[in-house]
Every structure is written in structure tokens, then in C-alpha cells.
Amino acid sequence: MKKIISSIMLSLIVFNVSYADTTKEVKTLVFNAGYAFQAGLLCDNLMYRVDTSKRVSQKIGVDDIRGGSYKDIFNKGTDKAFKDMLSTSKKEMCSKAWKLFGCNGTRVKRLLSESVRYYTNPTICPYR
């Protein structure tokens, strides 16, 4: 009986750790999407595609990451991008955003594309 209870307890502990990690990963993705969204608005050379929020929302199983239970986290990402621009420069923040979230981003690939309004032949990379 003790072995069964121990096994159940261990399973619950492992499940909770896994769930917590997943929740952290989801919150991080939403925060990063918020940052990329704001960068797409502030940076002439970058574009946050219309379908990106929808694809991120589908990936984490919600209607819209910009509203509901993830609204505050998304908005913290937008605030961070704006604060980065104010503390450095628009050019530096845009460069940072592209490095982090562009087609080959180091944090989350494909949240941003090059802007069709800025480049003649932009690199478009939809989020998957």
C-alpha cells in the first residue's frame, strides 16, 4: 500500500513540475509575442504579421493572447519593448527585436518579418 501511495505522490509531483514549466513557457511566449507586436508597430523595417497572434493563440489553446487571461502578460511585453526603445534608441530596439524574433530569431523564430512597406523584396517568415 505504501508503494502505491508513493507512486501516486511521485506522479503528482512530476505532473505539477511539468505543468509549471509549461505554464512558464506559455507565459514567456506570450510576453515575447507582446514585445514583437510592439516592435512591429514602432519599427518601420519590421512587421508583426496579422496572423501571428492567431497562430500563437492556437498554439497555446486560447482565443486571443491579446485578451483574456494572457492580456496582462502580453501588455508587459509591449511595455518592455517601449521601455527598451526609450532607454536606448529606436534603432537599437528594432535591431534587438529582429535578432530575438526575426526569421532566425535567437529567442522565438518568426514572430517578426521584414516590412513590405520598407523593403522592396522583404523576407517574410510566418510564425509556425
N, C-alpha and C positions, 0 to 999 in steps of 0.2 A: 504494500500500500504506500509506503514512504517513497519507493522508487517511482510509482505512478505520479504521485503528487510532485515530486522533484522534477520529473519530466515535464509535467504541465507547467510548473512555475518557470522552468528554463525556457520553454516555448513562448510563454507570455513575455518574458524579459527580452528574448531575442526579437519577438514581433514588435515590441514597443520601441526598441532601439532602431529597428529598421524603419518603422513608421516615422519616428522623429527625424531620422536622416532624410527620408523622402520629403517630409514637410519642409525641412530646411532647404533642400534642393529646389523645391517648388517656389518657396518664397524668394530665393536667390534669383531664379529665372524671372519671376515677375518684377523684382527690383531692377534687374538688368534690362528687361523689356521697357520699363519706365524710363530708364536712362537713355536707351536708344531712341525711344519715341521723342523725348525732348531734344536730343541731338539732331534728329531728323527735322525738327521744327527750326532749330537755331542755326544749323549749318547749311549754307547754300549748296554745298557739294555733296550732301548726304540726303538719303531718303529712307524713311521708315515706311515700308510698303503697306498699303491698305489692308492686305490680307495677313500681315504678320501677327497682329493682336489676335485675330481669329484663330490662326494656327497654334499660337502659344496657348490660347484658351482651350482649344480642343485637346492639346497635349496633356494639360493638367485636369481636364474634365470639368470646366466651368463655362458659363455662358459668355462672360466677358471679363478679362483680367483688369480692365479699367474701372470696373464697378464691383459691387457686391463685397464679399469678404476679402478680396485682394486689393481693393481700391487704395487703402492707406499705404500698402507696400509699393504699389505701382507709383503712387504720388511721391513717395520717398525717393524713388529712382529718378523721377523727373526733377525733384528738388536738388538732388545731388549733382546732376548734370548742369543745372543752372548755377549752383554754387561753385562748381569747378570752373565754369566759364568766368565768373566774377573774380575768382581767386587767381586765375592765370590770365588767359585770353581766350577769345572765341576760337581763334586758330588752333591753339594748343588743345582745347577741349574737343574740338572736332577731330583733330588728329588722334587724340586718345580714344575717342569713341570708335573711329574707324579701326584702329588697332585691336580694340576689345571686341567689337561687334560686327565688323565688316565681313566680307565674303570668307576670309580666312582668319576671323577673329580669334584672339587667344582666350577669351572668356566664354563667349557664346557666338558661334559662327552664324552669319546670315541674318542677324536682326536688322542690319543696315545694308543698303545698296548705294551705289553712286547715283546721284540725282540726274534724271533725264533733263532737267532744266539747266543744269550746269555743264554737263559733258555732252559732246557730240555723239560719242559712242560709249555710253556708260556701262559699267559692269553691274548687271542685275543678278542678284542671287536670292531667290525666295527662301524663307525660313522653312525648314522641314522638321 
